């Protein structure tokens, strides 16, 4: 149906009401009809100013009380290449990528054919109909909604940049009518976004209502997809993963950040800078209680972090896969000399430059065994910004406790996208765990000090801070072999003794890293699935799809490496295990095989690595196909 709304004195919808280029084509398939449960995808050109408008749409849905999961898929150039912004609208609270598109806002002629191909049967296409398209460009099983956006902008604005920018706001206005949204919510967001720049508020409100008025007068509004007010957000917060991790570093006691810019980790260091300016400045003297250094390269940055850690500061770097490659020698030094350090690895698609603005989980092996020689490192796998904050803080306690580098394994999907998650929690009475640090008083009292002496049998020696005592407790930190008292030696026995102690320390770490979370199926299952990190939100939805097909599957989300003993038990309790991850070479599966002594035949890899976030449909189909095949084989054997 068509409904007329007040024009607020604009009159633009009436001027263009007879434009022949508008187009509405009804499909042969039944149009999708759902409330608060669909996927809308915006196809734009990078640099067109669409990102802020698309995010405003996502925030408007959330302000109406409906959970959203937006994902920005953008190119590595500054301007001109295709970019997509996908918003998962889910009152049920599914925060992973689902797969498929119910409503496509196609604003990029370059990707028009591809964008149309991705629409679900019965879905909707909204496009700029100023320039006519031949009928062959469209599908007969979707609803086609044309609006002459360029013509509207050309008539309204003379400045080319204004035409480009306000076009985005105009189509947001049209969406509020098509999806039956509360336009007042968007109006309020515009006021908030341009607070302090009041002269921009009225032009944006005007553009918003140009789009809404046109759609109301000329298009069938609303369509089958609707946004209806709900109350499903609760106390959750809307935050980017990198910003959350940076705040975790502040709460974890970090005072030093040394980094070199690299996508997609740069915003983590930027966020740390903002957080420190607010939280790490002495209110009386206005003195900064932190040091942030943009180094000349990645090697220099990790060197500074290690130097700060050796001196007793809590320090970190933020980088991605190529940076990890360049840091290898210094990472080995921190491992062998046993110096605390934290590395936030925001993973992207490799190898080499790879796809710098696409997500993957492809640095697992390179970080677990970083550097030459026999090295093993502690990895943490957060699933969302809430755990990015929690693990970001915890990493500094672990680094001090274990006297070793700690890797927080983020990825672009977590780091550079905004997510709904539980609010951060912090205990103000918490005391940082600085590990085994011998004091001047203990040294003065005659306590034996050997820098690499394992007193407690857990592989972790005592250390001293530089300058602790004028004559006792000092040692020379070296990357060469030494004995328990830090004395240089190349004899085989002390070297083996030291390397075995490092393994004992790694065993100790198994009970210190976050433990896996296990969710058992409603009925007993012979099969299980292991996954980690940003795969978790899609897995949460995929498990419902798998169960709907009659399969039962126990789940384990791994949150740290080295693996807790429960990983071995979980594998032993099932006939076989699916291992779901976002890389080509099944890297987590390889770690489980190597470290747990598991027969690789029992671990079935489910791999997704095209650079886009893994989807619930992909997981459900891949696992479901395996289980369906297994059922058929069992039936044949029985018969």
Buried (B, 14 or more C-beta within 10 A) or exposed (E): EEEEBEBEEBEBBEEBEEBEBBBEBEBEBEBBEEBBBBBBBBBBBBBBBBBEBBBBBBBBBBBBBBBBBBBBBBBBEEEEBBBBBBBBBBBEBBBBBBBBBBBBBBBBBEBBEEBBEBBBBBBBBBBBBBEEBEEEEBBEBBBBBBBBBBBBBBBBBEEEEBBBBBBBBBBBBBBBBBBBBBBEBBBEBBEEBBEEEEEEBEBBBBBBBBBBBBBBBBBBBBBBBBBBEBEBBEEBBBBBBBBBBBBBBBBBBBBBBBBBBBBBBBBBBBBBBEBBEEEBBEEEEEEEEBBBBBBEEBBBBBBBBBBBBBEBBBBBBBBBBBBBBBBBBBBBBBBBBBBBBBBBBBBBBBEEEBBBBBBBBBBBBBBBBBBEEEBBBBBBBBBBBBBBBBBBBBBBBBBBBBBBBBBBBBBBBBBBBBBBBBEBEEEEEEEEBBBBBBBBEBBEEEBEBBBBBBEEEBBBBBBBBEEBBEEBBBBEBEEEBBBBBBBEBEEEEBBEBBEEBBEBBBEBBBEBBBBBEBEEBEEEBEBBBBBBBBBBBBBBBBBEBBBEEEBBBBBBBBBBBBBBEBBBEBBEEBEBBBBBBBBEBBBBBBBBBEBBEBEEEBBBBBBBBEBBBBBBBBBBBBBBEBBEEBEEEEEEEEE
